Amino acid sequence: MQAAVTEKLIYGKKIRTNNQNTDKILSLWEEFLRLNVKGDIYAVYNNYSSDFTGDYDLHIGSEEKYIDESSVLIPAGNYHVVEVDNTDPQGVFHAWVDIWKSDIRRAYKTDFEFYSKDGSIKIFLSI
């Protein structure tokens, strides 16, 4: 499925990491979740050094300025959308594994996970 996304400015916390460094990613999530942010949450992946095997910037935040340690712009455009099974505690991880194995022609510009306050989770891939 594809969707048009309007430009969004996300405020939060940022690290430089890669998919082999799961401890660093989990630590960022733990740090962010301690802020008790209400509403929609975004995990934004950008500044890719190559593809999903290389380094990238990960920002976790919201459109509300709960914390303005770091900010990132989600550019407007068309994105490939993957719905995540939110009944599976490993749903986001399994969705990414499926994406990495897929033939989706990714642009590796700005991708993001959208955690809606209604409980649904979607991954938006730049194409």
C-alpha positions in Angstrom: 0.0 0.0 0.0 1.2 3.5 -0.7 0.3 6.7 1.1 0.9 10.4 0.7 2.5 12.0 3.8 2.6 15.6 4.7 5.8 17.2 6.1 6.2 16.7 9.8 8.8 18.0 12.3 9.6 15.4 15.0 11.2 16.4 18.3 12.9 13.9 20.5 16.1 11.9 21.0 18.6 10.8 18.4 21.4 8.2 18.0 23.7 7.1 15.2 23.5 3.3 14.9 22.9 0.2 12.7 20.8 -2.9 12.8 23.5 -5.0 14.4 23.6 -2.6 17.5 20.2 -3.6 19.0 21.3 -2.7 22.6 21.9 0.9 21.6 18.4 1.0 19.9 16.7 -0.5 23.0 18.5 1.9 25.3 17.2 4.9 23.2 13.6 3.5 23.4 13.9 3.0 27.2 15.2 6.5 27.6 12.4 8.0 25.5 9.6 5.9 27.1 10.6 7.3 30.5 9.5 10.7 29.3 5.9 9.4 29.3 5.0 11.2 26.1 1.3 11.0 25.3 -0.1 10.8 21.8 1.5 9.6 18.5 5.1 8.6 18.5 7.5 8.4 15.5 10.8 6.5 15.1 12.5 8.1 12.2 15.4 6.5 10.2 17.4 8.8 7.9 20.9 9.8 6.9 21.6 6.2 5.7 25.3 5.5 4.9 24.1 2.8 2.4 21.2 0.3 2.9 19.7 -1.5 5.9 23.2 -3.1 6.6 24.9 0.3 7.2 24.7 3.1 9.7 21.8 5.5 10.0 20.4 8.1 12.4 17.5 7.1 14.5 15.2 9.8 16.1 12.4 8.8 18.4 9.9 11.6 19.2 6.7 13.3 18.6 5.3 16.3 16.9 4.8 17.9 20.3 7.8 19.6 21.8 8.1 17.4 24.9 11.8 17.4 24.5 13.8 19.3 21.9 17.1 17.6 22.3 17.0 16.8 18.6 14.6 17.3 15.7 14.2 15.7 12.3 12.0 16.6 9.3 9.9 13.9 7.7 9.6 15.1 4.1 6.3 15.2 2.3 5.9 12.5 -0.4 4.7 9.1 -1.3 5.7 6.2 1.0 5.2 2.5 0.9 3.2 1.5 4.0 3.6 -1.7 5.9 1.0 -2.5 8.6 2.4 -4.1 11.7 0.7 -6.8 13.7 0.4 -4.9 17.0 -0.9 -8.1 18.8 2.7 -9.6 18.4 5.2 -8.1 20.9 7.8 -8.7 18.2 5.5 -7.3 15.4 7.8 -4.3 14.5 10.9 -6.5 14.3 9.1 -9.2 12.2 7.8 -6.5 9.9 11.3 -5.1 9.4 12.7 -8.6 8.7 10.0 -9.1 6.0 10.9 -5.6 4.6 14.6 -6.5 4.4 13.8 -9.8 2.6 11.3 -8.1 0.2 11.9 -6.7 -3.3 10.5 -3.2 -2.3 12.6 -0.6 -4.1 13.5 1.6 -1.2 15.1 5.0 -1.6 16.9 4.9 1.8 16.1 8.6 2.4 13.6 8.9 5.3 11.7 5.9 6.7 9.6 6.0 9.9 7.6 3.9 12.2 4.3 5.5 13.3 2.9 4.4 16.7 -0.6 5.8 16.8 -2.3 6.6 20.1 -5.0 4.2 19.0 -2.5 1.3 19.2 -2.0 0.8 15.5 1.6 0.7 14.1 2.7 1.4 10.6 6.1 1.5 8.9 6.5 4.1 6.1 9.3 3.5 3.6 10.7 6.2 1.3 10.5 4.9 -2.3 
